[in-house]
Amino acid sequence: MRKLRAFFLRILGLASTKTADAEFANELESHIALDAEDGIRAGLSPAEARRHALIRLGGAEQARQIYRERHTLPWLESLIQDLRYTLRQLRHSPGFTITAIVTLSLGVGAATTMFTVLNGVLLQPLPYPHPDRILYIGSRYDGGSDFRVTRAAQFRFLQERNRSFDSLALNDVVASAVNLSGGSEPEQVKTVSVSADFFKVLGVAPALGRAFTSADESQGGACVAVLTDSLWRSRYNGDRSILHNPITVNRTSCSVVGILPPGFRFQSDAAMFLPLQIAPAPRDLGHYYNLMTRLNPGVTPQQASAELAGLFSQFKATHGDLVDDGEVGFETGRYQDAVLGYVRPTLWALFAAVCLMMSIACVNVAHLQISRVAARTREMAVRAALGASRPRLARQLITESALVAFVGAGLGLLLACFCVPLLRHFSPSGLPRTSDISVDLNVAAFAGALSVLTLLTFGVVPAISGSRTNVNLELKSATHGPTPGKITPLGRDLLIVTEVTLSLILMTGATLIIRSFVGLEQVSPGFDPRDLLTFKLSVPPRYATTAQMWEFERQLLNHIDSIPGVDMAASATSLPLDPGPDMPGVLLGQSPPKQINPAYRPVSPGYFHVLGTTVVRGRSFSESDSANSPPVAIINASLARQAFPDRSPIGQRLQLGAGLGPEFADPPRLIVGVVADVHEKSLDTPAGITVYIPRAQIPDALTPLMNRAIPMSWAIRTRVPPAQLSGAIRRAILEVDSQQPAADMRTMEKTVSAALDRQRFTLLLVTIFASLAMVLAAVGIYGVSSYEMQQRTRELGIRMALGARRVDLMLLVLRRTATLLAIGLIVGFSCSLAASRAIKSLLFSVGQHDPLAMLTACGVLAICGLIASLIPARRAASIDPMQALRAE
């Protein structure tokens, strides 16, 4: 306690140093005067008496120093002095200060922004209790591939037999939609159907009411729902009585049994949860679900995986008819990995790119600091001659570097706070957990760690080097400029080569991604997106049969077709570039029959005309392809090439839904046409194989299943700008069904653009990082060239005095820079060959060793480097030899 009190008294003593020093000086002077009086009385002269008093005291300054050390904190006082001196030095060197701080703030800002995304999406655990115990279970197939979904029969089997899991839950793979009515106007909201233990697996309990029970998931049970807090407040104004009053969902009375806590989010951004009603012993092979589970305490994922291997053997032995061909076991892993999907390699690649840019910034500032220390050798020598020790000189230089590093990091953190909301706004729609991307303590700690790292990179080594001063040599030197040798030629060369190498790696990656994106934009989607308006409808269960559904579609198509400005309308289960179902099938007439798994697209007549897709062979669908006419199908060109390479597919037969159960049995269909390939899933993957059937011929068992799982899509070809017709189309929908809201109404051009969001996002960030890296490299080359020119001022002056031409001096400077650029490009080219493997998954139609991309990056960087060195070269050629020699 006494030591703590003394420590605080010393801190207070720092605040009153001047007053305390004055009081101590008066007291000391009184003591010296009294001692001198004793000497005078002893017969000494006043001067001699004062001298003897000072000798006995030991020196006034020494006494003052001892007093300060006992009543203040010398190290803190020294640090404050260093900071004051540093501020004066930085203020007197605005060029160095601004360049170093701006360079660091750009590097730290970019790195911190990218880390914020990485932290929010990948590193932070999911917002559920003990998320490390939540696993997914899927199916593993022969060849090592895994399918992260499963079927209801496997869920029931695992639910009854497992010992490793506390609870298991199913949920729909994609969010469906329902229509909420009863308010001022109907509203379509996203829903997910889940089994009873869904919220138990996530570890979340409703804030109001209850979660689902096993009674809710039984087939034929009453309609109940659990709402998110945001939907409860936005549509029902946070009214607690909603728990006792029914709401209308798809024209059906539904009871709200629970309200989830604020901030609860699920991966599909669902606003409402409905019970997944499945049979006790389901045999449905056509519907896949996500299966989540929570481990029992003390059970490891490895133990659970071992148990699942045994359970699959039991399932296959007892339910062999419910196992797919090639299915060899259960696949399990962290649920967070299933949520992240494709984004992990993309984000790590972007973070690696920004780390390269940060390294270039550190190398740049390191050179600035080394050059600055080299220019202050005379000052260091004078300070050493006055008694400053090497540690004292090094501490002063480290203080200057630390101040620059922490100011740059602070500004970089502020820059990240500004950039993160912009990055979140422009992030692709498929990026998960965007709401978790925010600047938090982890991000601030990362920025702080970066500042320490940059300090170690560019501050400590120059400080140690600058403190090693030969006092005699420096003070005897006639020059007043920087003394040669403080930064060796090898050091300068390594700085330039390092910057060029790092910049080329980043620019090569950016060039590859740019070329990939250009190639992706040139991919034909297989349809004409111009003047095409699309929207979706969530079809209520009252359209339970295909006939009822088709009658509704015909009425709506007729209403839309009658709108002025509409050329033609069509409906489909899903439109291109939007998730849609696949359907196993078999090609008949071959021995043995060939198994296929094409994209399954029921469409209305006129669909191909509306989309602008070419019918390559045969015919399109017509109104005569009804439920009472022979079943027909149209295949795409890829399926025609694969299945019928040596004959015409027209007149051949296929059967869809093979093996899904009798309720999904589809009679053999006659192939009546072949259409051009359409990219149904994405532009960066091959078109795949697709089978189209008339919507009037969908099997009755599939209609309610698809209506519940997938909102029906509509496409309208217009003769006027599509946006002008949105209001008329909404009114036409309400005329047919007053409780049917349209959702996601947008042009197909926006859909095509959105399909490139992920690649555009990656391209934007990598291009920004590469551009900053190129600018920083150019600044570094300029700085090193300028420093070298200053070191060689005397030499260049002598050369000019002896008759050297200005052109010769320019070439002398440029030749050296060109040599270093060439070395850096060669080293960078070799490193780029290895680094480009990391972005292989981000490329499309471009090889990872594409020569054009690499040569382009080399050429651009070489030109920038030569331009950066041209300014010092011209300055060198303008040296006045008389002034250069007179300065010596």
PyMOL commands that set and color helices and strands:
alter all, ss='L'
color gray80, all
select helices_A, chain A and resi 2-15+17-41+46-57+60-71+74-92+94-123+131-133+152-161+198-202+229-236+240-243+301-318+320-322+335-340+343-374+377-385+390-426+434-436+441-467+471-476+489-521+546-561+607-611+637-643+662-664+695-697+702-709+722-736+748-755+757-791+793-801+806-842+851-877+881-886
alter helices_A, ss='H'
color red, helices_A
select strands_A, chain A and resi 134-141+146-147+165-172+176-181+187-194+208-209+224-227+247-249+252-259+272-275+289-295+327-334+532-537+566-572+585-587+594-596+599-603+615-618+632-636+653-656+669-675+690-694+712-718+743-747
alter strands_A, ss='S'
color yellow, strands_A
deselect
rebuild
show_as cartoon
